[in-house]
Amino acid sequence: MSYELTTNTIWVLICTSLVFLMQAGFCCLESGLSRSKNSINVATKNVVDFFIGSLLFWLFGYGLMFGESFQGLIGTTGFAFADNSTTHWATVVFLFQLVFCSTAMTISSGAVAERMRFRSYVILACAIGAVAYPVFGHWVWARDAAGAPAGWLGKLGFMDFAGSSVVHSVGAWSALAAVLILGPRTGRFGAGADKSRFSASNLPLAALGFLILWFGWFGFNGGSTLALNGQVPSIILNTILAGIAGGVFALLWEMFSSKQISVENIFNGSLAGLVAVTAGCNVISYPSAILIGLIAGAVMLGATYLLEKYMRVDDVVGAIPVHGFAGVWGTLAVALFAEMEHIPHGITRMHLLGIQALGTAVCFVWSFGFIWVCMWTLNRFLPIRVSAGDEKIGLNVAEHGASTELHSLLETMIAHEKGDSSSRAEVDDFTEAGIVGYQYNRVLDAQEVLLSDVKDRELRYRSIMDNVMDAIITINLEGRIEEFNLGAEHLFGYLNHEVIGQNINLLIPPLHQNLQHKYSEGDLNPQLVRAIGSRQEIVAQRQDGSTFPAELAVSSVVLADREIFTGIIQDISERKEYERSLNEARKRAEAASDAKSEFLANMSHEIRTPMTAILGFTDILLGNLKEKEDIEAAHIVKRNGEYLIGVINDILDLSKIEARKIELEQVRVDTQEIVRDIAALMQVKADLKQLKLKIEFENPIPETIVTDPTRLRQVLINLLGNAIKFTETGYVKLRIQTINLEDSCAQLRFDVIDSGIGISEAALTQIYQPFTQADNSTTRKYGGTGLGLAISKRLVEMLGGQIQVSSKVGVGSTFTITVNTGSLEGVRLLQLDESSFRKAAEEQNQEHPIESGGSVASRRVLIVEDGLDNQRLISFLLKKEGMEVELADNGKLGSEQALAAQEAGNPYDFVLMDMQMPVMDGYTATRKLREAGYKHPIIALTAHAMKNDMEKCLNAGCDAYATKPVNKQKLLETISHLAAPQASEQAD
Ligand code: ADP
């Protein structure tokens, strides 16, 4: 073997290896530019098409392409390639052509990636490698035995040095046919499609593939000389320059046309330059190579835009613009840029351009047409596209069962989404998916902690819900029940599942009470609405239809998207029953208290009447008795009788106060007069004990006040009486002052101060309790019933004031009362002092001696009284004064007698009418007498000592009023006051 042959053999075998390396380049580029779920599928296709293509090319592709030509159309010899020469140069050439064929096939795999079935792709690869590529290759590159072109295009002068059209365009147009039949990937040209370029899975891998391709291209173009001659360096430099120029154009375009620089477009720009320069790299200058490369970049970008925007051709890696369109440009560029000495003799540039154009057109028609027919036919029997489901999960898994880390991460996530949280994502510190998996696991862990916390709370909440005795019910805005706890089940008799989703009206009937008219269908139950934020009593209904009183409290909670209401319902039947019985007991107690008061009132009347007789006759006895001892005994009877009357009066008062039957007067009274009366009364008692009674004024004092004088006197007499009673030496002082004079609620304040025995602190808290005394020995020593202060306290409060006490044992006590003064508008304010007060009191007594009317002697009196003792007593008293007395036993007889006397012209001077009598009482009798025209004085006699009793008597028609027991002096005063002067007296 000659030296030249040897070096050529070595060179071409090296170039063959470089071209083979381009398979690796395509593999990296195409799988890097496709989505990761399909990357394995793309790579596998690249490997497999080499197997199939090579085998078929050996079997008959090589024969078709380089066998003896039949009419320049097809090779007819050299099938199942064999080489009998000793140099094996033919084998070297075969090997070089074999890897070219694989390149043509591999170009299509990138374009049809991500949706073409693997089996269909194998058939596509076979059709390209076995027919489309060898046939067109024959037309261009076939040679006869003399080395002259044998294919019809070659014979015309068509120039395609390393296969811009033969290899690249054939591959690209075949891919276009398959892509059109396949259609775009799902979602590629949907709404907003311009932006939906799917992202490449691994751009660094694509970059590596691109560089490998470029490296292989040195062999692709450099080996096409089939000799290591002087052309090789310039061919390689042209290749590099065009590749750079294409890449630079795309880069500049990207930089100026958009914000983000598309990496794919830079790769493809450069590849387009390489493809374009392939056809003429042996015949052009370096500047031409650069120009061809630049224009190839532009052609690629323009074609990409055209295919995507207008034709909606989905070419995953951009194989068609790069290999098809740039291939066409490169083929045409040969005619434009080839140096003239390389253009076959006798052919003009324009002529060549025509031939080149024809060649590219034929290339398109043949390879596109042939593959389209093949794919269309195949598609009819065996769909060339994968199912939508397979496309979605990706061809790695669908076609090869192969998984990537990313895919298994997604699988784990999908399992979690479906509720299976048993597995965890795979973790790997050195892969992106592994790191994402690690972080995802951490998120899952955190979420699980949260979830278990939520479950924990839910459990606790459940146990509370199920263990409370009350019913807890949750409803939504439409009133539908969402939760119903165990307590509710017990209370209402429904099971949880029977009421969930039902309207709350089932349990709380809305048509209750007067709410009926306000309630319309669809409204929230009004019983419920009223209970929001406050407790309400409602009527609830059990499953058996029975109703029961309940207490309902409702709270509303606004959740993320809606409002719910939680009601707590408590059965209050027992409480209601208890309230009812309590009410009844109260009424019974009130009735009992009323009965007690009635009883006390009656008793006091019953006791008073005999006491009247006892005291009256004691008075008579006292007048008659001579012996000192007898007089003493009679005095004891009188004193005890009076004490008994006092006790009865107190009991009567207290029972009336407690039964709220006491009514107070509101009259304007002279302040000084009240103080004067009391002072006069108390002075006597103080004198008896040789105590000093001081009256002190803290001026100013209003001349008059509005109050009940009787009750005010009663209280002050009680306090002063106690002070005198419990003081042995020293003084008793009454201090009067006005308080709150500036305000509208002025009050008179009385302090009763003594230097007596005082009250212990313990006793102070109890002295206002009825029948309570500071010390039990008090009764023995001082007497008393323990009622005075109880009555005083209640009376003072009724008079609008308060009672207070401060006391020190052995030093003395101060009782303070306040009473309302009523309006002081226009009332004079006096400046008083004790001496001037006492002087005025004395003067008044002298100015107003007890008024008397005429003499009582020889007056005719009718006593209407049922009690025999009283009849006797009063008759005795009056007769003793010289009066004429007649008697009647009851109101009926009395009134008849009085009328008869008036009619007979001899009327009584007075009628003394008892008010409580059998047959006809005094009120009726008096009323009847007045109705019958009786004109003469009637004096009422009653044991009821209360103020309204007097009013009652006067209202019935009486002229005056005297109380029982009869006080002789007072009775005589009253009679004398009423008595008209007699004729004889008038004459005087
Ligand atoms: P009575 O004086 O009839 O027992 P009271 O209700 O008026 O009933 O008084 C209750 C008790 O308060 C008296 O028994 C006495 O122990 C005590 N008390 C009232 N006033 C005084 C006072 N000025 N000094 C000492 N003790 C008093």
Residues whose N, C-alpha, C, O or C-beta is under 5 A from the ligand:
A	BS01	ADP	N722 A723 F726 G756 G758 I759 I767 T772 Q773 A774 D775 T778 G783 G784 T785 G786 L787 G788 L789 A790 S813
